Amino acid sequence: MADYFKYQKSSLKESHESDTFSQIFSPENSKKFLTEENKFDKKLSKKNLMKSKTLHSIESKYDLEDKNFINQLKSNNELLFKATKIFNQLSLYPFKALRWQCQIHSESYKYHTTPFTLMPVFYNLNYYGFYTLWKGCFSMAAYNGIKTIIESILAELTTWEKNTEDVKKTEKLYGHISLKMISSALTTPILTAVIYESVQSGISQENFGLVDLVRETYNRITGYRYNYRTRMISLWSLIIPNSLYFLGFHFFSVGFEKIFLSLINLIKKIFNDKRRTSSVDEVEAEVVDEPYTKALSELFSYFSSTFALYPIETILNRLMVQGTRTIIDNTDNGYGVVPINTRYDGFFDCARSIHETEGFLGYYKGFGTLIIEILIGYAIMNFGKTVALRIFDSEWTTRSDMKNMKNLMTNPIN
């Protein structure tokens, strides 16, 4: 009897499962599931189709020879905008040198947080000659070159990645951070010599060259020639905050660059995409607009990162020149010189002293020069875009004419 009830129970269970299975997989439900699946597949395929159409619209319209020509034009424009970036750094260096002087001048009553108060200073500084604000330009270029070489050597000797784009895992991120920290730490003595040279007044008789840069770096490392100056901040006390500053500046730049790149592409998509109806406009968007957008986002990210870390830069620059017998131009009016006689005990003492004696805006002395830099830098970048457009129009028109002539010769009109 027990076996009979057990058999009946299992039969009822199997019949219930069978009914449930049949309900789920009935023709009506199957049709419903298939309809929803087809809708999802259509939505996904439509999305992929739009993405594919955006990415490969040019490739589908032109042959292999045209694609190679387009890629060559794009590579040339990328080099053009890199050259424009280097020209930006060189042409804007006087504003950077004046910014450092404003940051270091702790006793100034003009903070120059806007560009307007800087105009008389620029005019009066011309009395000392054209070279006044260009001191340290080549030393700064040498510093950047040495830092790049050190990063390349570290990347070759270790598994650390030099570029942020190559960092895909957490372990790689730690190595990338270590590479940036070590390169900044090793080049801190060179940076102190570069800032000392750049802010030194043109009225002084000191003429710097690469040999002087090496000697000054050696003196700062060993303490030779500076032993009797007790007010000088130890180099080892500057390495950690300087390395952290450049590490933060690097990651700020990467983050801001992605933000500005997305923002510029969004604005272009809203205002420009509807006007791109011809194939020439599509080629122009890839050949000229893409390199220009990347270069412009790099420019904006640099100035945004400088603004975000401006107070830390002010503190570090003051500590680097303390006790080095630095004489700077009078940034209040551009006449005369001012000796630097600060007595900070360290990073936090300098931050506290600035806040107490100069107020919050004391951290942003010389900020007006940064505004001038971004305006001139933007103008130079747009000039580079104009040159790229002229070259593209000329090359594309010439190629189109030659291609039409070749077609006429191949297929003559009867």
N, C-alpha and C positions, 0 to 999 in steps of 0.2 A: 504493500500500500504506500509505503514511504517512497519507494522508487517511482510509483505512478505519479504521486504529487510532485516529485522532483522533476519528472519528465514534463508534466503539464506547465510547471513554472518556467522551465527553460524554453518551452514552446511559446508561451506567452511573451517572454522576453525577446525571443528571436523575431516573433511577429511584430512586436512593438518597434524593434530596431529596423525591421524591414519596412514598416509603414513610415517611420521617420526618414529613412534613406530615400524611399520613393517620393515622399513629399519634397525633400530637398532637391532631388534630382529629377523632379517631374518636368515635362516639356515646358510648362509655363514658367517655372522658376529657372530652368536652364536657359530659356530664351531671355528672361530678365537679367540673369547674370551675364550672359553673352552680350546683351545690349549695353550694360554698364561697362563691361570690359572693353567693348569696342569704342565707347565714348572716351574712356581713359586712354586707350591706345591712339585714338584720333587726336586727342588733346596733346599727348606726348609727341606724336609724330609731327603735329603742326608746329609745336615748339621747336623741335629739332630741325624741322624744315626751315623755319624762320632764321634760326641760328646758322644753319648751313648756308642759307641764302645770303646772310649778312657776311659770313666769312669767305665765301667762295663765289661771290657775284662777279668779281673781276676775272677770276680764273676761268669761269665758264664762258666769258665773252671774248677772250683773247687767246691766241695760239701760244705755243711755247716760246717763240721768239719775242713776242710782246711781253709775256710774263717775265722773262729774263731782263728785258729792258726796264720794266717797271721796278723790279727788285734792285737793279743797278741804280736807278734814280733815287729810290728810297734810301739805299746805303749812302749815296753821295750827300743827301740831305741830312742824314744822321751825323755824318762827319762835319757838315756845315754848321749844325747847331751845337756840336761839341766845341768847334772852333769859336763860335759865338759865346759860349759859356766861358771859355778861357779868356777871350777878349773882355768879357764882363768883369772877371776877377781882376784883370790888370788895370782896366780903366777906372774901376771903382775903388782901387786901393787907397787913394788919397782920402776918401771919405772914411774908410776903415781906420786909417792912421789918426785922423782928427777925432774919430769916435773914441779911440783908445786914450787920446790926450784928455778929452772931456771926462772920461771915466776916472782917470788917475788924478785929475785936479780936484783935490778934496776941499780946497778953500775957495773955489769959484762961487760967485753969487749968481751967475747965469747958468742955468742947467741945460739949455739948448734942447728941450724936449720937442721942439717944432723946428722945421727947416728955416723959418723966417728970421730967427735970431742969429742964424749961422752965416747969412749973406755978408754982413760987415766983416766977420772974422775971416772968411775966405778972401775978401778983397784986400784986407790989410796984411794978410800973410804973404801975399804976392810980393811984398816989399823985400822979403828974404830970398826971393828967387823961385824958379819953377821947381827946383829939386826939394823944396822944403817938405812937402807932404808925400814925396815919393821915396823917402828914405826907408830902407828895409823891404822894398818891393821884391828885389831879386833874392834877398835872404828868405823872404816868405815863400817864394817859389821853390827855393832849395829845401826848405823845411817840409813842404808838401811832397816834394819828390822823394826825400829821404824816408818820410813816413810811409809812402806807398811802397817803396822798395822793401822796407822792414816787414810790412804786411805780406808782401809777395813771398819773401823768404820764409816767414813763419808758416804760410800756407803750404809751401813746398816741403818743408821739413816735418810738418805734422799733418794730422788729418783734419785740421781746423779749416773752416770755409772762410774765404775772404769776403765774398759777396753775400748779401742777405738773401738773394733769390735762390741760392744753393742750399739754404738751411731748411731742411724738411723734417728733421726729427729733433727731439729735446736734447739729445746728446750733441748734435751738431750745433745747437744754439749755445750750449755751454762753451764749446770750443770757439765759436764766433765771438762770444763775449770776451773770452780770454785773449784772443788775438787782438781785439780792439784795445783792451786794457793794457796789454804789454807794449803794443806799438805806441800808445799815448804816453806811457810811463818812460819809455826809452827816449822819446823825443821831447820830453818836458824841458831838459836843459837847453836844447836848441830853441824852443819856443820862448823861453825867458830872454835869450840873447836877441831874438828877432824883435820882441816887444820893446826891449831896451833901446835897440837901434831905431825903431820906427817912431817912438814918441820923443826922442831926443830932439831938441830944438835945432833949427838950421843955423842959428847964430853960433853954435858951438863949433869947434875946430876939428871934431872927431869925424873922420871919413871911414865908413865901413865898407868892407868887401867880404868875399867868401873866406879869405884867410883870417880876417878879423872876427868873422862869425865863429870859425872853428876855435880861435883863441879865447873868445869870450865864453863859449860853451865849456871849454876845458877849465877856465877859471871858475865858472859857476859849479862845476862838478867837484873839483878838488878844493875849492875854497881859497885858492891862491889869489892874492891881491884883495881879498875881501875879509881877511881874518880879523882886522881891527874894527870892522863895522858891525857892532853888536846888534844894530837895528835890522840887519838883513834877515829875512826869513830863510830858514834852512831849506835847501833844495828838496830834501827828503820829506819835509812837511808839505811841499807843494805837489808831489807826485800823485798821491792818492786823490785829493780833490780835483786835480787837473784831469786825471784819467777818468774819474767818474763823470766829470763835466762832458768830456768828449764822447764817452759812451752814451750818456743821455742825449747829447746832441745828435748822435748817429741814429738812435732809435726814434727820436722825435722827427728827424728828417724823413726816415722811411715811412712812418705813420702819416705825416702830413702830405707826403708825396702821393700816397695812395688815395687820401681824401681828396686832394685837389685834382688828381687825375680822374676820379669818378665824377667829381662835380663839374669839371670842364666838359667831359664827355656827355653828361646829362644836359648841360646847357646847349651844347652843339646839337644834340639830338632833338631838343625842343624847337630850336630856332632855325637850324640849318638843314636838317634832313629833308624837309619838304621841298627845298630848292634844288636838291641833287637829283635832277631828272635825267641828265645826260650821262653817257659813259665817261666823258672827260672829267666831269665833276666827281665821279666815283674814284677815278684814278688819282685825281688831285687830293681827295680825302685820305687816301692811303699813302701817297708819295710825300705829301707836304704836311698835311694836318696832323698825322700821327706822330712824326718826329717833333713837330713844333709843340704839340700838346704835352709830350713827355718832357721836353726841355723847359716849358713854361711851368709845369708842375714841380720840377726840381728847383726852379728859381723861387717860386712861392714857398716851397717847403723849407728852403734855406733861411729865408727871412722870417718865417713863422717860428722856426726852431731858435733862431737868434733872439727873437722877441720873448719867447717862453723862458729862456735861460739867461736873459740879459742881466738880472741882478747878480747871478753867480759869476758871469764874465767880468762884471765890474769889480767884484771882490778879488778874484784871482789876478786881474791885471794890477791892482794896487799892491797886492802882496809880492808880485814878481819884480816890481821895480823898487820896492822899499829898500833903502840902504845902498843903492847903486850910483849915487851922485847924479841922478837924472835931473836934467833941466828941460822943461817943456815950454812951448809957446803959451802965452797968456790967452787962454780960450775965452776970456770975458770980452775982449775987444780986438785981439790979434796983435796988439803992440806989446813989446817987451817979452821977458821970459820969467818963469816961475820955478824955483827949486822945489823938489818933492821931499818933504821932511815929515813923513808919517811915522807913527810909532805903534803899529798894530802888533799884537802878540800872536795872532793866528787868524784862522778863517772866521771863527765865530766871534772873536773880539772885533774884527773888522766889520762884520755884518752888524753887530750891536752898535758900534761907534757911528757907522753911517746913518743908522736909523735915529740915533739920539741927536746927532749934530746937524744932519742935513735933511732929515725927514725921509718919507717913503720915496719921493721923487729923486732922492740922492742916488738910488740904485739905477735910475734911468737917465743919468746925465749923458748928453750926446745922442739921445734917441732920435733927434731930428735928422742926423746923418743917415740913419738906417732908412728913414722915409725917403730921403733923396736917392739912396742906393736903389731902392725897389722901383722908384719911378724911372730912373735912368736905365736900370737893368731891363725893365719891361719895354722901354723904347728901343733899346738895342736888340732885344729878342724879336720884336716886331719888324725891325729893319732886316734882320736875318730871314724872317719869313717872306718879306717882300722880295729879297734876292732869290730865295728858293722858288717863289712863284714865277718870277721872270725867267729863271733858268728852265723850269718845267714847261712853261708856255712855249719857249723857243725850241726846246728839244722835242716836245710832243708834236708841235706843228711841223717841224722839219721832218720828223719820222713819218707823220701822216701823209705829207706831200710825197715823200719818196715811196711810200707804200702804194699810194694811188697811181703814181707814175709807173711803178713796177707792174701793177695790175693792168694798166692800159697797154703796156708793152707785151704782156703775156696774152691778154685777151683784147686785141684791137677791135675797134668799132667798125663794123662793115658799112 
